[in-house]
Amino acid sequence: MDWGAVVVAAGRGTRMGASENKVYLELAGRTVLAHTLEAFERSISVKSVVLVVGPGEQDRATGVAEREGFRKITRVIIGGAERQDSVYAGLDALTTRGVLVHDAARPLVTPEQIEACCAAAEEHGASALAVPVKDTIKVSDGNGFIVSTPERSTLWSVQTPQAFDRSELMAAHRQAREEGAFATDDAMLLERLSRKVAIVRGDYANLKITTPEDLTFAELLLAARRRGEGSPK
């Protein structure tokens, strides 16, 4: 299967408290976006990348790619009002049969994780990177009281990338739009159609940059990688 990627960088990241899109913040001497795109540049399977950015950010994103010498980015497009809109725009801009959807704010993703998602999707039809939940999770009644405790062994914290047949994912997006359904990730759109999505064991280091503390932690993890210490599993 030929593979392309939709990298979503259109969010504002208000919890970061920065005056600019968090993907342009510095991380170990480079932008968060540069770290993210490098993983797809180094991936053997991925042949093309569509980068989805916020309004007015096309030139800035293109500049990051050009300075870094990335060759796989075929288009830089403006996203929509919601993440689902941005992903769909990216899917429509690709021509590959397979697609990986990834949040640009996850800069510590590795080429190996990307390849593992591609392989699992080729075998099972769809896949998502995830890690087992470490904490005990409680369900509340919405009024500040616990009502139940799910079995922790069945719980996974989902990450990106997630890998799909592009046509199937586009159809799931269109159906969700017609029915007014909202999903926080793309795997959820297939779940609602009773489509199974395979779990690919990820890495806790593949964190999403959301708060200033995440940026500090990512710096430490990158330094550990450079020293050859790996990252927590």
Beta strands, then each sheet from edge to edge (+ up, - down):
strand 1: 3-9
strand 2: 26-27
strand 3: 30-31
strand 4: 46-53
strand 5: 73-78
strand 6: 98-103
strand 7: 126-132
strand 8: 139-140
strand 9: 146-148
strand 10: 156-165
strand 11: 198-201
sheet 1: 5+ 4+ 1+ 6+ 10- 7+ 11+
sheet 2: 2+ 3-
sheet 3: 8+ 9-
end
